[in-house]
Amino acid sequence: MRVGVITFPGSLDDRDALRAITLAGGEAVSLWHGEHDLQGVDAIVLPGGFSYGDYLRCGAIAAHSPIMSEVIDAANKGMPVLGICNGFQVLVEAHLLAGGLIRNDHGTFIRRDQKLRVENVDTAWTNKYSVGQEIVIPLKNGEGGFIADEETLDRLEGDGLVAFRYVDVNPNGSLRDIAGLRNARGNVVGLMPHPEHAVEPGFGPDMPEAMSSGTDGLAMFQSVLAATVLS
């Protein structure tokens, strides 16, 4: 299955996402922000970084880049789309996911191996996990605080649209410890932590078994391959 990764000006983790797709068994395809061609991919990843230098608001300019018109159309037709960190911010700015993301409540950039709880597995990107499973993947952001009004928060909770929640530590002040969301259809998922940095032994988070051995992010990319096959 062909999974595209979009490179925006300022993307940092596009290469990592491409490698994660390959390790999961998919065909990784590089896509460019200034084009309208999705090259026939079956799913799309919006990677982490600082698209357009985070000017205006994180993800705000990237949400209006040429390729995003194609991404929004494809997502609305059911194509799986994953937004990681800055990619999550882009999905929110493009109104494919609810809420907003603001400066961390402590005012500083944070980098840590973050424990998450999987809250929903009925999506194209989480079906290889189990509900309530706790995973550890790296987090690195300066503007990762998830916000929404109480009505929206209640709707997200009531409709089961929270995909991931922070465990033990809330690293950025996100309301209700929300680390990631899904859309109603389940094909669009966004999260602040970086699953693509936990896909290969020797390069992931430290785990009780061994240093740098964490691979909890790999299942996210394996999930979309399974979802694509089933669709």
N, C-alpha and C positions, 0 to 999 in steps of 0.2 A: 504494500500500500504506500502511496506517495503522500508524504506529509511536508508541507511547505513551511519555511521559517522566513519571516519578513525581516529584512534589515532596514532600519531607519537611520538617518544621521544621528550618531551617538549611541547606537546599539552596542552593548558590550558582550552579551551572552548568546548571540545568535549562533556562533560556532559551537558552543556547548550544547545548545538545543539540537543542532544538526547531528552532533555525535550521539546524543541521547536517543534520538530517533533511530539511528543506525544500530546502536547497541540493543534496542528493543526489537529489532528485526524489520524495521520499515525502510523505505527509500526516502532519504532526506533530500529536499529540493529547496534551493535558495531562491527567495523572492525579493524584489526590489521595491522600495516604497514609492518610487516615482512612476511605476508602470501600472497598467490595468489588467495585466495578464496573470492569472493564477496558475497557469501552466498545467491545468488538468489535475491539480492535487485533490486528495480526498479529505484532507484536514489541514488546519493552519495553526501555527504557533506564533504568537506575538512575544518576542523575547524581552528579557530585562535590559536595562541600560538607562540612558539619559537622552531619550529621543528629542531631537532639536534643542539640545542643551537644557531641557526642562524649562524653557522660557514660557512665559505666561502662566501656565500650570503644567505639572507633570502629565504628559500624554495628551494635552489639549491640542497642540499643533499636529501631532502625529495622527490624531483621530480624524483630521481633515486632509490627510495626504491622499494622493490619487488612488493608491491601491485599496484604501479603506472603504471606498464606495463598493468595490467588488467584495471585500470581506463582509461588510454589513449585509449585502444582498445574499451572499452565500450562507451566512449564519442564519438569516431569516428563513432560508429554504432548508435548513437542517444540517448544514455542514458543521462538523466539530471544529471548534475554535478554542484555543487555550491561550490565556494571557498571563504571563509570569512577571511579577513585580511591575516594571514600567508597562508591560503588556496589559496587566490588570488595570492600571491607570488609564491606558488607551481605551480598553473596553468600557470602562465607566464613562469616560468622556464621549464615547461614541454612542452611549445609551443602550449598549447591548447588555449591560449589567447595572444594577441599581446603586444608589448611594454616591459617596465621594471619598477621596483619599487626601488627607492633609498632613502637614508637618507633624512628625513624631511629638508626642506630648512632652518629652524631655528635651526637645529642641536640638538633638544631635543625631548624627548618622549612627546606625547600629549594625553590627555584624556579629552573628552568633549562630550556633547550631540550635535550631528551634524545634521543640516538640509540638506536634499538632495532633488533634483528634479528627479522624475522618467522620463527618456527620452525615454524609449522603453518598451512596454508591450507585444511584440510578442515573448516572451520567456517562457520556462518552469517554470521560477522562478519569473516572474513579471506580469503574466496575470491577477492577482487579483487587480492590481493597475490601475490607469488611467494615460494617458500621461499628463505630466505637474504637476501631483500630488506632493505636497511637504510633505515629511515625516521627522520624527525626530527619529534617532536611535543613540546609543552610538558609539563613535570612540575612539580607543586607539592604537596608533602605533608610532614607532620611525623611521621606514623606509617605509613610505607610499606615497612618492612622485612619481606619475606616470610620466614616460617619454617615448618618442618615437620621431623618426625623423619627420620632417614636412610632408613628403610624407605619412608616416604611419598615422599620426594624421588626415590628410585630408581624407585618405581612411576610417578611423574609423568614421569620421563625415559623409562623403558622403554615406557610406553604412549603416548608422543607427546603428552602433555597440556600441555606448556609451549608457550604460544602466542607469547609475546614474551620476548626477553632483552635486558638492558642491554648496550650496546656502549661501549667506551672508558672509561666511568666508571660504577661502581656507586654510585648517589647516596644509597642508604639502608641498605646492608648486607644486601640481600636475598640469601638463600642461593642459590648457583649462578647468580647474576645474573638470577634470574627476575623478569620485569616483568609477566607476565600469564599466565593459565591458561585452559584450556578444559575442559569436562567430556567424558566418554567419548562422548556422543552428538554433540557438536559444536555444540549449539544455545546453550549458555551459555558466555560468555567474560567474563573480568574482567581489568582491567589498571589499574596505578596512573597512568601518564601520561594526558594529556587529548587524545584525537583531535579532539574538538569544537572545540578551539582552533587547529586547523590545517586548516581547510576552505575558506578564502576568501582570495584574494590581497590583500595589504595589511594583513592582520590575523594572519598566522601567524608561525612562527619565521623568523629570518633564514636565508637560504640563499645559496649561492655566487652564484646568478644575481642576486639582489636582496634588499634588506632586507624583512622581513615577508612574504616571498613563499611560504612553505612551506604546502603543502596536502596533506601526506601522510596526514592523518587522514580525508580525505573518502572514500577507498576503503573504510573500515570501514563507513560508513553506506550506501554504494553496494552493498557486499557483501550486506547483509541484505536489500536490496530484490531483488537477484538470487536470493538463497536462498528468499525468500518466494514469488517467482514460480514457482520450480522445485518447491516443496513440494506 
